[in-house]
Amino acid sequence: MTIKMNPDEPFTLVFKEKITHATVDYSQLVLTEPTVDQVDQAAKKSGGISSNATLIALVAKVPEQVVRKMSYRDFTMAMRYLDLFLADGGQTGAIFSPS
């Protein structure tokens, strides 16, 4: 399966299984280009998964606990999209083929 990720458009990630947190069900999240403030807030964490979880939560406007309940595959997909902005300046039309 090939998923086209275009940094010029929001990326909707549909969860493999819904996530319930504080009596609210989440079946997807929508990611967009992060702001400088969001990246800065995430960078203040200890790094690694903790920083990435914070960044996803800030960009998607969901509680961080929702992100921490995501499957690792969904988490990785979310970070692949955000990496379009963080890693190489966002080359339009990047394609990711999940393994």
Contacts in CASP RR format, 6 or more apart in sequence:
PFRMAT RR
TARGET T0000
AUTHOR 0000-0000-0000
METHOD contacts of the structure
MODEL  1
MTIKMNPDEPFTLVFKEKITHATVDYSQLVLTEPTVDQVDQAAKKSGGIS
SNATLIALVAKVPEQVVRKMSYRDFTMAMRYLDLFLADGGQTGAIFSPS
1 97 0 8 1.000
1 98 0 8 1.000
2 95 0 8 1.000
2 96 0 8 1.000
2 97 0 8 1.000
3 77 0 8 1.000
3 95 0 8 1.000
3 96 0 8 1.000
3 97 0 8 1.000
3 98 0 8 1.000
4 93 0 8 1.000
4 95 0 8 1.000
5 11 0 8 1.000
5 80 0 8 1.000
5 81 0 8 1.000
5 84 0 8 1.000
5 93 0 8 1.000
5 94 0 8 1.000
5 95 0 8 1.000
5 96 0 8 1.000
6 92 0 8 1.000
6 93 0 8 1.000
6 94 0 8 1.000
7 33 0 8 1.000
7 81 0 8 1.000
7 84 0 8 1.000
7 85 0 8 1.000
7 90 0 8 1.000
7 91 0 8 1.000
7 92 0 8 1.000
7 93 0 8 1.000
7 94 0 8 1.000
8 92 0 8 1.000
10 30 0 8 1.000
10 31 0 8 1.000
10 32 0 8 1.000
11 30 0 8 1.000
11 31 0 8 1.000
11 32 0 8 1.000
11 81 0 8 1.000
12 28 0 8 1.000
12 29 0 8 1.000
12 30 0 8 1.000
12 31 0 8 1.000
13 28 0 8 1.000
13 29 0 8 1.000
13 30 0 8 1.000
13 31 0 8 1.000
13 74 0 8 1.000
13 77 0 8 1.000
13 78 0 8 1.000
13 81 0 8 1.000
14 27 0 8 1.000
14 28 0 8 1.000
15 26 0 8 1.000
15 27 0 8 1.000
15 28 0 8 1.000
15 29 0 8 1.000
15 70 0 8 1.000
15 71 0 8 1.000
15 74 0 8 1.000
16 71 0 8 1.000
16 73 0 8 1.000
16 74 0 8 1.000
17 71 0 8 1.000
18 25 0 8 1.000
18 26 0 8 1.000
18 27 0 8 1.000
19 25 0 8 1.000
19 26 0 8 1.000
19 27 0 8 1.000
19 66 0 8 1.000
19 69 0 8 1.000
19 70 0 8 1.000
20 26 0 8 1.000
21 63 0 8 1.000
21 65 0 8 1.000
21 66 0 8 1.000
21 69 0 8 1.000
22 63 0 8 1.000
22 65 0 8 1.000
26 62 0 8 1.000
26 66 0 8 1.000
29 56 0 8 1.000
29 60 0 8 1.000
29 62 0 8 1.000
29 66 0 8 1.000
29 78 0 8 1.000
30 60 0 8 1.000
31 56 0 8 1.000
31 59 0 8 1.000
31 60 0 8 1.000
31 78 0 8 1.000
31 81 0 8 1.000
31 82 0 8 1.000
32 59 0 8 1.000
33 85 0 8 1.000
34 42 0 8 1.000
34 55 0 8 1.000
34 58 0 8 1.000
34 59 0 8 1.000
34 82 0 8 1.000
34 85 0 8 1.000
34 86 0 8 1.000
38 55 0 8 1.000
38 58 0 8 1.000
38 59 0 8 1.000
39 55 0 8 1.000
39 86 0 8 1.000
41 54 0 8 1.000
41 55 0 8 1.000
41 58 0 8 1.000
42 51 0 8 1.000
42 52 0 8 1.000
42 54 0 8 1.000
42 55 0 8 1.000
42 58 0 8 1.000
43 51 0 8 1.000
45 51 0 8 1.000
45 54 0 8 1.000
49 75 0 8 1.000
52 75 0 8 1.000
52 79 0 8 1.000
52 82 0 8 1.000
53 64 0 8 1.000
53 67 0 8 1.000
53 68 0 8 1.000
53 75 0 8 1.000
54 64 0 8 1.000
55 82 0 8 1.000
56 67 0 8 1.000
56 75 0 8 1.000
56 78 0 8 1.000
56 79 0 8 1.000
56 82 0 8 1.000
57 63 0 8 1.000
57 64 0 8 1.000
57 66 0 8 1.000
57 67 0 8 1.000
59 82 0 8 1.000
60 67 0 8 1.000
60 78 0 8 1.000
67 75 0 8 1.000
67 78 0 8 1.000
70 78 0 8 1.000
73 98 0 8 1.000
76 98 0 8 1.000
77 96 0 8 1.000
77 98 0 8 1.000
80 96 0 8 1.000
84 90 0 8 1.000
84 91 0 8 1.000
84 94 0 8 1.000
END
